[in-house]
Amino acid sequence: MDLPSLAVILQAALSTNPDERKAAEQSLNQFQYTPQHLVRMLQIIVDSNCDMAVRQVGSIHFKNFIAKNWSPIDPDDQQKISQSDKDVVRDHILVFVTQVPPLLRVQLGECLKTIIHADYPEQWPRLLDWVKHNLQDQQVYGALFVLRILSRKYEYAILFLVFLQAEIWCSFVKQKGKIWVVGSLGCKQGQMRLDALRRASAASASPAKHFAYSSKTEAFASPPSLKGALGAPRGEFKTDEERTPVYRIVEETFPPLLNIFNRLVQIPNPSLEVADLIKLICKIFWSSIYLEIPKQLFDGNVFNAWMMLFLNILERPVPSEGQPSDPDLRKAWGWWKVKKWTVHILNRLYTRFGDLKIQLPENKAFAQMFQKNYAGKILECHLNLLNVIRTGGYLPDRVINLILQYLSNSISKNSMYNLLQPRLNVLLFEIVFPLMCFNDNDLRLWDEDPHEYVRKGYDIIEDLYSPRTASMDLVSELVRKRGKENLHKFIQFIVEIFKRYDEAPVEYKPYRQKDGALLAIGALCDKLKQTEPYKSELEHMLVQHVFPEFSSPVGHLRAKAAWVAGQYAHINFSDSNNFRKALHSVVEGMRDPELPVRVDSVFALRSFVEACSDLNEIRPILPQLLDEFFKLMNEVENEDLVFTLETIVDKFGEEMAPYALGLCQNLAAAFWRCMNTAEADDDVDDPGALAAVGCLRAISTILESVSRLHHLFVQVEPTLLPIMRRMLTTDGQDILVPLDNYISRATAQFLTCKEPDYQQSLWNMIAAIMSDKNMEDSDIEPAPKLIQVVFQNCRGQVDQWVEPYLRITVERLRRSEKSYLKCLLIEVIADALYYNAALALSILQKLGVATEIFNLWFQMLQQVKKSGVRANFKREHDKKVCCLGLTSLMTLPAEQLPGESLGRVFRAALDLLVAYKEQVAEAAKEEEPEDDNEMDDFQTDDDDEYGDGSDKEMGLDTEDGDEADSVKLQKLAAQSKSFRPSDEYDSDSDDDFSDDEELQSPIDDVDPFIYFVDAVKGMQASDQLRFQSLMQTLDFHYQALANGVAQHAEQRRAEIEKEKMVKAAAATAS
C-alpha cells in the first residue's frame, strides 16, 4: 500500500461513522504485516504536511503494532516484522522521537521503550554510542530522553509497582507496628483507621520489636532488607552479568552527563526548558542508583561532584517567574519537579548509607564518608527549605512529605539528632504542628463534597504523600525514640492550645488548632496510655477537652471528638458515667447532620462496643442504633462500616435473633447496591466491591451468631438465596469439554444422582486414565483437569473423594516427566487445598507425602530457565490456582501449619500474586490492537496537560505520579509490563496447553488478591501472636509486596468496570 492510500485509510479510521471506521481498521489489520508497512506508517507520522489527526492515529497504530509484534512471545514463532523493516525503524526513530510534536512523541516514546527492552544490547549495540555522541552534540534533549528509557530498563523489572508497594506497605507497617498511629490518622482529614490496627499495635508493649524500620524510606533502601530466603533477592542484581549493562551505561554516559548537569546548574535566569533537562538527568541518576550504587560513583571525587550539584539545586530557591497560580499546575511545574527529584535522590542515598549497622562490609567506608560529608548538609538544607512554609511560602506537598521523612529517619541517629535538636522547637511547633491542623483544603472538601472527604479519609494513597501523615510520622518517631526530652514539652504545647481555646470567646476560638491538638492526642494514645503522669490524667483530659466538642458548632471538631473518644474507649474509667456519656455522645453523632461526623461516630462506636462490659448500656438503644447504622450504609459504601456491625453482632450473639431477618435484608440490599455500583461505576476508587464483600462477611457473622436457632434460617433463606446463586453459579459459559459442562452447570444432579452414580463413574474413568502406565503424559491431560473441575465446583460436598483423587494424583506425579503435566498435577493438590485445606493437608500427611509434595512444589515455583524466566506455572490460571491453594493453607491453625512453613507459604503466595498481576497486564496489552474501537487509545493518549506528556505517558515519570490520585497510580500499574526485559515476554507462554484452557470455573470470580488479604486478616484476628511472628520473619521486600497486592485488588476491579463503561458507551454511540 502506498503512502496516499495509507493516509486515506487512517483518515477513515477517524470517521464518526462506525461502519467506515470499522472498515478502515479492517484494512489496517489486513495490510499491517506486509513488507514496508511499518516504514510507511513511520513516514506518515513524521510528515509535517500531513493532517495532525491522521499522524496521531497512525502513531497509535504504530505503537500498538510494535508492542504486539516487535518481540514475539514465543522465540520459535515466526517474526512478523522483517529484519530490514526493524533496521529502518531503529535507524530513524531516535531522531524522529525528538522532532515530532509532544502529542506524537508520547506514542513514539512508547515504541522506543518496547524496542529498547527487546533489542538492547544484543540487537542494538550502537544505541549507547548514539546517546554518547548526542550528549556532546546539539541533540541533548533527545539523548537524555533515550538515556532515561535505557536506564529504566535496568531498574527493578516492575520498579514502579514495587516502589508503590513498598510505600504502601510501610504505611501499613506504621498502622500495625511501631508507628501505627500515622496510619490511624486516616489521610488528609486525620480520620481513624480500623480499630483492628489499634488492637494490633496495643497488643505489644514495645511495638518497635515487630518491625525493623522506622519509616518507609529507611526500610525501602536498606540492602539487607531485600535479601530474601529464597534465591537471589529481587531488589538487587543477581549476577555480575546483570550489572554489566548498567555499569557500562554509567561509565560511558555519566562523565558527559555530569558536564551537562554542571553547565545547566550554572545558567543564570534559567528557562523552564532547563528544568526539563535537569529533571531528566535526575531521573537518569535515580534509575542508575535504584538497585545499588554503581561502582563508578564510589569514586569520592566523582560522587562529590554530583552531590555538590544536587545540594546546589536543593539550596537555591526556584525561579519566581512563571509559576502557575493554579495549585494542580503549580505542583507539576518543572522547577518544583526538579526540587522534588533532588530531595528524592538525596533521601534515597541517606536511607541507603545513613545507617552503618545495615551496610555490607565493602560499603562501610563509603557510608562513613557519606555520613560525615553529606548527611548533615542535606539535613540543614531540608530544614531551610521547610522554613519557607513557616514564613507563608509555598512547597509542594510531596516535597514537604519527603523532607519530613528524612527528618524522621534522622531522629534515631545521635549525630543527626544533635544537628536537629537546636531547631527542633521551631520545627515541631511552627512547622509540623500547623501541618496537622484542619486547613482550607479540608474545609472546602468538607463543605463541597463530604463523600469525597470521607473517601479520602481512608485512602492510603493520600496517606502516603500527605504532609499531615509525614508530620505525624515525625512526631511519633520523636516520642518513641526521643520521648524523654520531647514528650513532655509536646504535651505542654498541646495543653496550652487547649487552654487558649477554652479561654477565647466563641468568635475567636482557634478551632483549627484545637482540631490539630485532638489529632495529636488521639494519635499518641498508645504512648499516653502507658506513660505516667499522662496515663492517670487521660479520663480528666477526655472530660475537659474532648467531650465538650461533641456539641461543638464546628463539624470537624465534632468528628474529631468522636474519633479521639474511640481511641480511648478502652481505658479504665474511674467514673462509669464518663464512659456512658462518651458512648451516648458517639451514638448521637450517628444522627449528626454532617456526613463525616456520622461516619467517624460509627467507627468510634465499634471501640465502645468492644470495651463495654455491661451490655445494658447498649441493649436499650440497640434498635435505634441499627436503624441509624443502615441509614448510613445507604449513604456510604465503605467496608469499614460493616466491621462495626460485625462487632455488635459478635458482642450480642443470640440476642441478635429478633433483628436477624432485618439485618440480613438490609445487608442483602446493601450487597446488591454495592455490586451494582461496582459493576457500573468507572470511578477507580469506588469502594463498592469491597463493601459488598463486607456485607457478605457480616451476613456470615449474623448466621453464625444464631446458628443454633434453626427456625431463623427458613426466614432468611429467600433473602440470601439470590446472593448465593449470584456468587456460587456460573452463567453463560462457553464450555468445550462436555464433562466440565455437566459438572459445572448441573452440579446438584452430579452430586445427588445415584442411578447412574455419576461421581463413581467419573472416578472410574479418571482412575483408569491416571493409572495407565502406557499412556503418555500428553494423553492424560484432561484427567487432572476434571479433578480440578470437581474440587472447584463441589467445595464442601465431595469430602469422600478428596483422598482417592489425591492418591492417584501423587502416584502419577511421581512418574511424570513432562513439566506441564507436573504443573497440572500440582494444581490438583492446590485445588484440594482450596477445597478444604485442613482435610487435604491431613490426607497428604496420612499418605506420608506432604514434605515431598511441598518441596517439589516450591522447587518448581523457583525453577527458571537459563534466561532467568519462569519455567513452570506459566499461565494466569496456573498462578491463580497455586495462589489460592497456598493462601488456603494460611487459614489453618498453628498446630497444622507451623511458623516456618507459614512463612514459606506466605512468601511463595506473594511471589505468585506479583507474577499473576504482571501477566494480566501483559495480556491486556496484547489484546489492545484487536479492540473493536482502537480509537479509544486515540482519545486517551493525547492528554498532555503540562507539556511533559512524553515522560508521563511513557511511564517514565512514575514517581511524579505520586501526587496524583489513584487513577494515575492505576494507569501506572496497567503499564507495568512495559518495563520488563524482553526475555520475560516468553515467560508465561501457553504453548503447552490446549484451547480448553478458556473454560470458566467458579474460581474465575475469586480475586486472589482479596482472598489472600482476607486470609491474612483472618489469621491476624484469630491468632495475633502468630501474625506478629510471621511479620517478624519477613524482610522488607515481602512486607512491601504484602500490602501492594491488597491495593491492586481494588485497582483491578476499577479497570474492569471502566472497560465495561467504555464498551457500553461505544455500543450506545453506534
Buried (B, 14 or more C-beta within 10 A) or exposed (E): BEEEEBBBBBBBBBBEEEEBBBBBBEBBBEBBEEEBBBBBBBBBBBBEEBBEBBBBBBBBBBBBBBBBBBBBBEEEEEEBBBEEBBEBBBEBBBBBBBEBEBBBBBBBBBBBBBBBBBBBBEBBEEBBEBBBEBBEEEBBBBBBBBBBBBBBBBBBBBBBBBBBBBBBBBBBBBBBBBBBBBBBBBBBBBBBBBBBBBBBBBBBEEBBEBBBBBBBBBBBBBBEBBBBEBEBBBBBBEEEEBBEBBBEBBEBBBBBBBEBBBEBBEEEEBEEEBBBBBBBBBBBBBBBBBBBBBEBBBEEEBBEBBBBBBBBBBEEEBBEEEEEEEEEEEBBBBBBBBBBBBBBBBBBBBBBBBBEEBBEEEBEEBBEBBBEEBBBBBBBBBBEBBBBBEEEEEBBBBBBBBBBBBBBBBBBBEEBBEBBBEBBEBBBBBBBBBBBBBBEEBBEBBEEEBBEBBBBBBBBBBBBBBBBBBBBBBBBBBBBBBBEEBBEEBBEBBBEBBEBBEEEEEEEBBBBBBBBBBBBBBBBBBBBBEBEEBBEEBBEBBBEBBBEBBEBEBBBBBBBBBBBBBBBBBBEBEEEEBBBBBBBBBBBBBBBEBBBBBBBBBBBBBBBBBBBEEEEBBEEEBEEBBBBBBEBBEBBBBBBBBBBBBBBBBBBEEBBBEBBBBBBBBBBBBBBBBBEBBBEBBBBBBBBBBBBBBBBBBBEBBBEBBEEBEEBEEEBEEBBEEBEEEBEEBEEBEBEBEBBBBBBBEBEEBBEEEEEEBBEEBBEBBBEBBEEEEBEBEEBBBBBBBBBBBBBBBBEBBEEBBBEBBBBBBBBBEEBEEBBBBBBBBBBBBBBBBBBBBBBBBBBEEBEBBEBBBEBBBEBBBEEEEEBBBBBBBBBBBBBBBBBBBBBBBBBEBEBBEEEBBBBBBBBBBBBBBBBBBBBBBEBBBEBBEBBBBBBBBEEBBEBEBEBBBBBBBBBBBBBBBBBBBBBBBBBBBBBBBBBBBBBBBBBBBEBBEEEBEBBBBBEEBBBBBBBBBBBBEBBEEBBEBBBBBBBBBBBBBBBBBBBBBBBBBBBBBBEBBBBBBBEEBEEEE
